[in-house]
Amino acid sequence: MSRKGFLLFIAASLAWGVPYFFIRIAAEEFSPSMIIFARTILGAIVLIPLAIKRNSLRPALKAWQYVLAFAVIEMVIPWWMLTTAQSGNPVHISSGLAGLLIGTVPFFSLFLGYFYMGDKSVFHPKTIFGLVTGFVGLFLLVGIDAFQGHVDPFWVGVVIIGAIGYAIAPTIVAKHAGKVPSEGVISISMVMVAIVYAIPAFSQPFQPGVVEATTDGWIALVVLGVVCSAIAFVVFFALIKEIGSTRATLITYPNTLIAILLGVLFLQEPLTPGMMVGIPLVILGSYFATRKH
């Protein structure tokens, strides 16, 4: 991986590692629909002026069918699945198990890269070694506690479907709209998603029993929209152009690592022996899986 690719990989991992932390804060006050609406509308507000300045909207509109497919498969469906799967009383599945299930994205991307994108190098032994090693590291990071308590098999399947969506969406854009400026694709996608979620968001903006959001809740929504949506997608698309859509999905490994470290640092969550072993395995696996062989 080039130096540019490495820096983009780290930046994308950070930008999509912190959402778990801020979603946890926002979800205490806002409904899942409002969180998704706020993320996308704020992201669109940030990116549309940039897209206009760079004349990126027209090319994206010409490729509207692929932009729409990306919006539905990457955001509309998976975001609802993930937020709903981690809600309920008791919760359908824990956030740790959800993170582990999302860690399957690179495996789905591997097959898409080989059969759909025609990238024969993705099945290199070192790539497979990296994928497996990183996933073992994720398992150790999440810990056996993720499988204890209430685990609904239906919602496990739902999250896996969301993971498949995360693998398919960037592959579609890379193959059919790879030359379309990313800010155009992302901004229009976010407008589409915001339209879908506008009515349910304003029908029930808050969690039951919440009348008014706190400052922390509003800050969490702003960070989710600006950093974890607008900036994160721009960086991710740049990463795809640098190392390919298959390897770019490897950010799901360090994403979970960052989310867990934030929990340890700011939420007083325990640092377990499994985490101490899992952290270097995630780093080692990410290194081997993202290299071009």
BAVORO-823507 format. One record per residue (C-alpha): y, x, z. Coordinates in steps of 0.05 Angstrom, whole numbers, padded with zeros to 5 digits, always signed. Layout:
<site><py>Y</py><px>X</px><pz>Z</pz></site>
...
//
This chain:
<site><py>+00000</py><px>+00000</px><pz>+00000</pz></site>
<site><py>+00069</py><px>+00026</px><pz>-00018</pz></site>
<site><py>+00123</py><px>+00036</px><pz>+00035</pz></site>
<site><py>+00159</py><px>-00026</px><pz>+00009</pz></site>
<site><py>+00095</py><px>-00066</px><pz>+00013</pz></site>
<site><py>+00082</py><px>-00042</px><pz>+00084</pz></site>
<site><py>+00153</py><px>-00061</px><pz>+00107</pz></site>
<site><py>+00147</py><px>-00129</px><pz>+00074</pz></site>
<site><py>+00079</py><px>-00139</px><pz>+00107</pz></site>
<site><py>+00107</py><px>-00123</px><pz>+00176</pz></site>
<site><py>+00168</py><px>-00168</px><pz>+00164</pz></site>
<site><py>+00126</py><px>-00227</px><pz>+00140</pz></site>
<site><py>+00079</py><px>-00218</px><pz>+00199</pz></site>
<site><py>+00137</py><px>-00220</px><pz>+00248</pz></site>
<site><py>+00171</py><px>-00279</px><pz>+00214</pz></site>
<site><py>+00107</py><px>-00320</px><pz>+00216</pz></site>
<site><py>+00081</py><px>-00294</px><pz>+00282</pz></site>
<site><py>+00139</py><px>-00322</px><pz>+00323</pz></site>
<site><py>+00133</py><px>-00396</px><pz>+00299</pz></site>
<site><py>+00075</py><px>-00408</px><pz>+00347</pz></site>
<site><py>+00121</py><px>-00389</px><pz>+00405</pz></site>
<site><py>+00179</py><px>-00432</px><pz>+00382</pz></site>
<site><py>+00136</py><px>-00491</px><pz>+00360</pz></site>
<site><py>+00108</py><px>-00492</px><pz>+00431</pz></site>
<site><py>+00180</py><px>-00498</px><pz>+00458</pz></site>
<site><py>+00202</py><px>-00549</px><pz>+00406</pz></site>
<site><py>+00139</py><px>-00592</px><pz>+00412</pz></site>
<site><py>+00155</py><px>-00606</px><pz>+00485</pz></site>
<site><py>+00214</py><px>-00648</px><pz>+00463</pz></site>
<site><py>+00211</py><px>-00663</px><pz>+00388</pz></site>
<site><py>+00158</py><px>-00701</px><pz>+00349</pz></site>
<site><py>+00116</py><px>-00663</px><pz>+00298</pz></site>
<site><py>+00151</py><px>-00700</px><pz>+00241</pz></site>
<site><py>+00220</py><px>-00680</px><pz>+00266</pz></site>
<site><py>+00198</py><px>-00607</px><pz>+00274</pz></site>
<site><py>+00173</py><px>-00605</px><pz>+00202</pz></site>
<site><py>+00235</py><px>-00641</px><pz>+00176</pz></site>
<site><py>+00282</py><px>-00595</px><pz>+00214</pz></site>
<site><py>+00246</py><px>-00532</px><pz>+00190</pz></site>
<site><py>+00249</py><px>-00552</px><pz>+00117</pz></site>
<site><py>+00319</py><px>-00582</px><pz>+00115</pz></site>
<site><py>+00349</py><px>-00522</px><pz>+00151</pz></site>
<site><py>+00310</py><px>-00475</px><pz>+00106</pz></site>
<site><py>+00336</py><px>-00512</px><pz>+00045</pz></site>
<site><py>+00408</py><px>-00509</px><pz>+00071</pz></site>
<site><py>+00402</py><px>-00434</px><pz>+00078</pz></site>
<site><py>+00367</py><px>-00420</px><pz>+00011</pz></site>
<site><py>+00400</py><px>-00469</px><pz>-00038</pz></site>
<site><py>+00467</py><px>-00433</px><pz>-00040</pz></site>
<site><py>+00430</py><px>-00367</px><pz>-00052</pz></site>
<site><py>+00388</py><px>-00401</px><pz>-00107</pz></site>
<site><py>+00451</py><px>-00428</px><pz>-00140</pz></site>
<site><py>+00486</py><px>-00360</px><pz>-00137</pz></site>
<site><py>+00426</py><px>-00327</px><pz>-00170</pz></site>
<site><py>+00415</py><px>-00383</px><pz>-00221</pz></site>
<site><py>+00345</py><px>-00395</px><pz>-00193</pz></site>
<site><py>+00344</py><px>-00471</px><pz>-00190</pz></site>
<site><py>+00337</py><px>-00485</px><pz>-00264</pz></site>
<site><py>+00275</py><px>-00441</px><pz>-00274</pz></site>
<site><py>+00244</py><px>-00472</px><pz>-00212</pz></site>
<site><py>+00258</py><px>-00542</px><pz>-00237</pz></site>
<site><py>+00226</py><px>-00526</px><pz>-00304</pz></site>
<site><py>+00163</py><px>-00507</px><pz>-00266</pz></site>
<site><py>+00169</py><px>-00569</px><pz>-00222</pz></site>
<site><py>+00095</py><px>-00586</px><pz>-00225</pz></site>
<site><py>+00075</py><px>-00520</px><pz>-00193</pz></site>
<site><py>+00133</py><px>-00523</px><pz>-00144</pz></site>
<site><py>+00110</py><px>-00593</px><pz>-00123</pz></site>
<site><py>+00038</py><px>-00569</px><pz>-00116</pz></site>
<site><py>+00062</py><px>-00512</px><pz>-00073</pz></site>
<site><py>+00103</py><px>-00558</px><pz>-00029</pz></site>
<site><py>+00046</py><px>-00607</px><pz>-00018</pz></site>
<site><py>-00010</py><px>-00556</px><pz>-00009</pz></site>
<site><py>+00029</py><px>-00505</px><pz>+00031</pz></site>
<site><py>+00074</py><px>-00549</px><pz>+00074</pz></site>
<site><py>+00066</py><px>-00624</px><pz>+00071</pz></site>
<site><py>-00008</py><px>-00627</px><pz>+00086</pz></site>
<site><py>-00023</py><px>-00563</px><pz>+00127</pz></site>
<site><py>+00038</py><px>-00568</px><pz>+00172</pz></site>
<site><py>+00021</py><px>-00640</px><pz>+00190</pz></site>
<site><py>-00052</py><px>-00621</px><pz>+00202</pz></site>
<site><py>-00035</py><px>-00562</px><pz>+00247</pz></site>
<site><py>+00018</py><px>-00597</px><pz>+00289</pz></site>
<site><py>-00025</py><px>-00659</px><pz>+00298</pz></site>
<site><py>-00088</py><px>-00620</px><pz>+00313</pz></site>
<site><py>-00053</py><px>-00585</px><pz>+00370</pz></site>
<site><py>-00025</py><px>-00650</px><pz>+00399</pz></site>
<site><py>-00057</py><px>-00707</px><pz>+00437</pz></site>
<site><py>-00077</py><px>-00716</px><pz>+00509</pz></site>
<site><py>-00122</py><px>-00678</px><pz>+00516</pz></site>
<site><py>-00104</py><px>-00635</px><pz>+00456</pz></site>
<site><py>-00153</py><px>-00640</px><pz>+00398</pz></site>
<site><py>-00160</py><px>-00564</px><pz>+00395</pz></site>
<site><py>-00125</py><px>-00508</px><pz>+00430</pz></site>
<site><py>-00072</py><px>-00465</px><pz>+00397</pz></site>
<site><py>-00118</py><px>-00405</px><pz>+00405</pz></site>
<site><py>-00174</py><px>-00438</px><pz>+00366</pz></site>
<site><py>-00124</py><px>-00462</px><pz>+00314</pz></site>
<site><py>-00100</py><px>-00390</px><pz>+00305</pz></site>
<site><py>-00172</py><px>-00366</px><pz>+00297</pz></site>
<site><py>-00187</py><px>-00420</px><pz>+00245</pz></site>
<site><py>-00124</py><px>-00402</px><pz>+00206</pz></site>
<site><py>-00151</py><px>-00331</px><pz>+00207</pz></site>
<site><py>-00202</py><px>-00355</px><pz>+00155</pz></site>
<site><py>-00146</py><px>-00359</px><pz>+00102</pz></site>
<site><py>-00159</py><px>-00288</px><pz>+00075</pz></site>
<site><py>-00232</py><px>-00304</px><pz>+00063</pz></site>
<site><py>-00214</py><px>-00365</px><pz>+00020</pz></site>
<site><py>-00161</py><px>-00322</px><pz>-00015</pz></site>
<site><py>-00214</py><px>-00270</px><pz>-00030</pz></site>
<site><py>-00255</py><px>-00319</px><pz>-00072</pz></site>
<site><py>-00193</py><px>-00348</px><pz>-00105</pz></site>
<site><py>-00169</py><px>-00278</px><pz>-00122</pz></site>
<site><py>-00235</py><px>-00261</px><pz>-00154</pz></site>
<site><py>-00252</py><px>-00325</px><pz>-00190</pz></site>
<site><py>-00183</py><px>-00355</px><pz>-00204</pz></site>
<site><py>-00137</py><px>-00294</px><pz>-00209</pz></site>
<site><py>-00190</py><px>-00248</px><pz>-00240</pz></site>
<site><py>-00177</py><px>-00193</px><pz>-00190</pz></site>
<site><py>-00244</py><px>-00157</px><pz>-00186</pz></site>
<site><py>-00219</py><px>-00105</px><pz>-00136</pz></site>
<site><py>-00216</py><px>-00156</px><pz>-00078</pz></site>
<site><py>-00291</py><px>-00149</px><pz>-00067</pz></site>
<site><py>-00286</py><px>-00074</px><pz>-00054</pz></site>
<site><py>-00329</py><px>-00054</px><pz>+00007</pz></site>
<site><py>-00268</py><px>-00028</px><pz>+00044</pz></site>
<site><py>-00232</py><px>-00095</px><pz>+00034</pz></site>
<site><py>-00292</py><px>-00133</px><pz>+00060</pz></site>
<site><py>-00297</py><px>-00085</px><pz>+00119</pz></site>
<site><py>-00223</py><px>-00097</px><pz>+00134</pz></site>
<site><py>-00230</py><px>-00172</px><pz>+00130</pz></site>
<site><py>-00290</py><px>-00174</px><pz>+00177</pz></site>
<site><py>-00262</py><px>-00123</px><pz>+00225</pz></site>
<site><py>-00195</py><px>-00160</px><pz>+00230</pz></site>
<site><py>-00230</py><px>-00226</px><pz>+00241</pz></site>
<site><py>-00272</py><px>-00197</px><pz>+00297</pz></site>
<site><py>-00208</py><px>-00171</px><pz>+00327</pz></site>
<site><py>-00178</py><px>-00241</px><pz>+00323</pz></site>
<site><py>-00238</py><px>-00270</px><pz>+00358</pz></site>
<site><py>-00230</py><px>-00220</px><pz>+00414</pz></site>
<site><py>-00155</py><px>-00234</px><pz>+00418</pz></site>
<site><py>-00165</py><px>-00309</px><pz>+00423</pz></site>
<site><py>-00223</py><px>-00303</px><pz>+00471</pz></site>
<site><py>-00281</py><px>-00348</px><pz>+00489</pz></site>
<site><py>-00233</py><px>-00394</px><pz>+00526</pz></site>
<site><py>-00211</py><px>-00423</px><pz>+00460</pz></site>
<site><py>-00280</py><px>-00457</px><pz>+00454</pz></site>
<site><py>-00280</py><px>-00484</px><pz>+00525</pz></site>
<site><py>-00255</py><px>-00553</px><pz>+00545</pz></site>
<site><py>-00243</py><px>-00608</px><pz>+00494</pz></site>
<site><py>-00257</py><px>-00586</px><pz>+00422</pz></site>
<site><py>-00259</py><px>-00642</px><pz>+00371</pz></site>
<site><py>-00302</py><px>-00621</px><pz>+00311</pz></site>
<site><py>-00264</py><px>-00668</px><pz>+00265</pz></site>
<site><py>-00198</py><px>-00632</px><pz>+00279</pz></site>
<site><py>-00232</py><px>-00565</px><pz>+00271</pz></site>
<site><py>-00249</py><px>-00587</px><pz>+00200</pz></site>
<site><py>-00177</py><px>-00611</px><pz>+00190</pz></site>
<site><py>-00149</py><px>-00543</px><pz>+00208</pz></site>
<site><py>-00198</py><px>-00508</px><pz>+00162</pz></site>
<site><py>-00174</py><px>-00554</px><pz>+00105</pz></site>
<site><py>-00103</py><px>-00532</px><pz>+00123</pz></site>
<site><py>-00126</py><px>-00459</px><pz>+00119</pz></site>
<site><py>-00154</py><px>-00472</px><pz>+00049</pz></site>
<site><py>-00086</py><px>-00501</px><pz>+00030</pz></site>
<site><py>-00052</py><px>-00438</px><pz>+00055</pz></site>
<site><py>-00098</py><px>-00397</px><pz>+00010</pz></site>
<site><py>-00090</py><px>-00442</px><pz>-00052</pz></site>
<site><py>-00015</py><px>-00453</px><pz>-00053</pz></site>
<site><py>+00011</py><px>-00381</px><pz>-00062</pz></site>
<site><py>-00045</py><px>-00369</px><pz>-00112</pz></site>
<site><py>-00020</py><px>-00426</px><pz>-00156</pz></site>
<site><py>+00051</py><px>-00400</px><pz>-00155</pz></site>
<site><py>+00029</py><px>-00328</px><pz>-00167</pz></site>
<site><py>-00012</py><px>-00349</px><pz>-00228</pz></site>
<site><py>+00032</py><px>-00402</px><pz>-00260</pz></site>
<site><py>+00103</py><px>-00389</px><pz>-00235</pz></site>
<site><py>+00102</py><px>-00316</px><pz>-00217</pz></site>
<site><py>+00165</py><px>-00301</px><pz>-00256</pz></site>
<site><py>+00205</py><px>-00359</px><pz>-00226</pz></site>
<site><py>+00254</py><px>-00333</px><pz>-00173</pz></site>
<site><py>+00225</py><px>-00344</px><pz>-00104</pz></site>
<site><py>+00288</py><px>-00373</px><pz>-00073</pz></site>
<site><py>+00288</py><px>-00428</px><pz>-00125</pz></site>
<site><py>+00215</py><px>-00445</px><pz>-00113</pz></site>
<site><py>+00222</py><px>-00445</px><pz>-00038</pz></site>
<site><py>+00288</py><px>-00484</px><pz>-00033</pz></site>
<site><py>+00264</py><px>-00540</px><pz>-00079</pz></site>
<site><py>+00197</py><px>-00542</px><pz>-00043</pz></site>
<site><py>+00232</py><px>-00550</px><pz>+00023</pz></site>
<site><py>+00276</py><px>-00606</px><pz>-00003</pz></site>
<site><py>+00213</py><px>-00642</px><pz>-00027</pz></site>
<site><py>+00180</py><px>-00634</px><pz>+00041</pz></site>
<site><py>+00242</py><px>-00656</px><pz>+00079</pz></site>
<site><py>+00245</py><px>-00720</px><pz>+00037</pz></site>
<site><py>+00172</py><px>-00735</px><pz>+00054</pz></site>
<site><py>+00184</py><px>-00727</px><pz>+00129</pz></site>
<site><py>+00254</py><px>-00756</px><pz>+00134</pz></site>
<site><py>+00234</py><px>-00828</px><pz>+00151</pz></site>
<site><py>+00179</py><px>-00812</px><pz>+00202</pz></site>
<site><py>+00224</py><px>-00758</px><pz>+00233</pz></site>
<site><py>+00281</py><px>-00805</px><pz>+00246</pz></site>
<site><py>+00235</py><px>-00863</px><pz>+00264</pz></site>
<site><py>+00209</py><px>-00822</px><pz>+00322</pz></site>
<site><py>+00250</py><px>-00758</px><pz>+00332</pz></site>
<site><py>+00228</py><px>-00742</px><pz>+00403</pz></site>
<site><py>+00164</py><px>-00739</px><pz>+00442</pz></site>
<site><py>+00149</py><px>-00802</px><pz>+00483</pz></site>
<site><py>+00192</py><px>-00803</px><pz>+00546</pz></site>
<site><py>+00243</py><px>-00754</px><pz>+00519</pz></site>
<site><py>+00313</py><px>-00784</px><pz>+00508</pz></site>
<site><py>+00353</py><px>-00722</px><pz>+00492</pz></site>
<site><py>+00334</py><px>-00651</px><pz>+00472</pz></site>
<site><py>+00354</py><px>-00590</px><pz>+00512</pz></site>
<site><py>+00391</py><px>-00529</px><pz>+00486</pz></site>
<site><py>+00325</py><px>-00491</px><pz>+00484</pz></site>
<site><py>+00295</py><px>-00545</px><pz>+00440</pz></site>
<site><py>+00352</py><px>-00542</px><pz>+00390</pz></site>
<site><py>+00351</py><px>-00466</px><pz>+00388</pz></site>
<site><py>+00276</py><px>-00468</px><pz>+00374</pz></site>
<site><py>+00287</py><px>-00516</px><pz>+00315</pz></site>
<site><py>+00341</py><px>-00471</px><pz>+00286</pz></site>
<site><py>+00298</py><px>-00409</px><pz>+00292</pz></site>
<site><py>+00239</py><px>-00446</px><pz>+00260</pz></site>
<site><py>+00282</py><px>-00468</px><pz>+00202</pz></site>
<site><py>+00322</py><px>-00405</px><pz>+00188</pz></site>
<site><py>+00277</py><px>-00348</px><pz>+00208</pz></site>
<site><py>+00206</py><px>-00377</px><pz>+00206</pz></site>
<site><py>+00217</py><px>-00418</px><pz>+00142</pz></site>
<site><py>+00274</py><px>-00394</px><pz>+00098</pz></site>
<site><py>+00270</py><px>-00320</px><pz>+00112</pz></site>
<site><py>+00195</py><px>-00319</px><pz>+00122</pz></site>
<site><py>+00180</py><px>-00351</px><pz>+00054</pz></site>
<site><py>+00228</py><px>-00305</px><pz>+00016</pz></site>
<site><py>+00195</py><px>-00244</px><pz>+00048</pz></site>
<site><py>+00126</py><px>-00272</px><pz>+00035</pz></site>
<site><py>+00139</py><px>-00283</px><pz>-00039</pz></site>
<site><py>+00166</py><px>-00213</px><pz>-00045</pz></site>
<site><py>+00102</py><px>-00189</px><pz>-00011</pz></site>
<site><py>+00060</py><px>-00228</px><pz>-00061</pz></site>
<site><py>+00096</py><px>-00193</px><pz>-00119</pz></site>
<site><py>+00085</py><px>-00126</px><pz>-00086</pz></site>
<site><py>+00011</py><px>-00129</px><pz>-00065</pz></site>
<site><py>-00016</py><px>-00194</px><pz>-00095</pz></site>
<site><py>-00029</py><px>-00263</px><pz>-00067</pz></site>
<site><py>-00098</py><px>-00247</px><pz>-00041</pz></site>
<site><py>-00078</py><px>-00188</px><pz>+00002</pz></site>
<site><py>-00013</py><px>-00221</px><pz>+00023</pz></site>
<site><py>-00051</py><px>-00275</px><pz>+00062</pz></site>
<site><py>-00075</py><px>-00220</px><pz>+00108</pz></site>
<site><py>-00011</py><px>-00231</px><pz>+00148</pz></site>
<site><py>-00051</py><px>-00286</px><pz>+00184</pz></site>
<site><py>-00084</py><px>-00230</px><pz>+00224</pz></site>
<site><py>-00022</py><px>-00197</px><pz>+00254</pz></site>
<site><py>+00011</py><px>-00266</px><pz>+00258</pz></site>
<site><py>-00039</py><px>-00286</px><pz>+00312</pz></site>
<site><py>-00032</py><px>-00218</px><pz>+00346</pz></site>
<site><py>+00044</py><px>-00226</px><pz>+00350</pz></site>
<site><py>+00038</py><px>-00298</px><pz>+00376</pz></site>
<site><py>-00009</py><px>-00276</px><pz>+00431</pz></site>
<site><py>+00034</py><px>-00216</px><pz>+00451</pz></site>
<site><py>+00095</py><px>-00263</px><pz>+00456</pz></site>
<site><py>+00054</py><px>-00307</px><pz>+00502</pz></site>
<site><py>+00037</py><px>-00247</px><pz>+00546</pz></site>
<site><py>+00109</py><px>-00222</px><pz>+00548</pz></site>
<site><py>+00148</py><px>-00287</px><pz>+00556</pz></site>
<site><py>+00099</py><px>-00341</px><pz>+00579</pz></site>
<site><py>+00062</py><px>-00301</px><pz>+00632</pz></site>
<site><py>-00004</py><px>-00309</px><pz>+00596</pz></site>
<site><py>-00058</py><px>-00258</px><pz>+00617</pz></site>
<site><py>-00073</py><px>-00194</px><pz>+00579</pz></site>
<site><py>-00149</py><px>-00195</px><pz>+00576</pz></site>
<site><py>-00198</py><px>-00137</px><pz>+00561</pz></site>
<site><py>-00215</py><px>-00174</px><pz>+00496</pz></site>
<site><py>-00143</py><px>-00169</px><pz>+00475</pz></site>
<site><py>-00142</py><px>-00094</px><pz>+00489</pz></site>
<site><py>-00202</py><px>-00085</px><pz>+00442</pz></site>
<site><py>-00179</py><px>-00137</px><pz>+00392</pz></site>
<site><py>-00110</py><px>-00109</px><pz>+00380</pz></site>
<site><py>-00132</py><px>-00043</px><pz>+00348</pz></site>
<site><py>-00186</py><px>-00080</px><pz>+00308</pz></site>
<site><py>-00135</py><px>-00128</px><pz>+00278</pz></site>
<site><py>-00091</py><px>-00069</px><pz>+00259</pz></site>
<site><py>-00149</py><px>-00029</px><pz>+00231</pz></site>
<site><py>-00176</py><px>-00089</px><pz>+00192</pz></site>
<site><py>-00107</py><px>-00106</px><pz>+00164</pz></site>
<site><py>-00099</py><px>-00034</px><pz>+00141</pz></site>
<site><py>-00165</py><px>-00031</px><pz>+00102</pz></site>
<site><py>-00161</py><px>-00102</px><pz>+00074</pz></site>
<site><py>-00090</py><px>-00094</px><pz>+00046</pz></site>
<site><py>-00103</py><px>-00027</px><pz>+00011</pz></site>
<site><py>-00113</py><px>-00026</px><pz>-00064</pz></site>
<site><py>-00177</py><px>+00010</px><pz>-00081</pz></site>
//
